[in-house]
Amino acid sequence: MVRVAAKIISFAFHPLLLATYLILMLGIYFPALLMIPSQNLMLVTLIVFVFTFAFPVMYLLVYRWWSQAG
């Protein structure tokens, strides 16, 4: 039970996700700091997520695959 909770907490607070959380928190609690319309918050969050989490994870997986192939 403790291991499952530890894994969930570890995934939720992964360093690659912190930038996405920051944009969400600023957009929700301090929207004037971002200076973007509130209807575009999800789009900006998605862009930040892709560039700070999805691409690095994809690059890591490609690197691992590439290093095992050769």
Beta strands, then each sheet from edge to edge (+ up, - down):
end
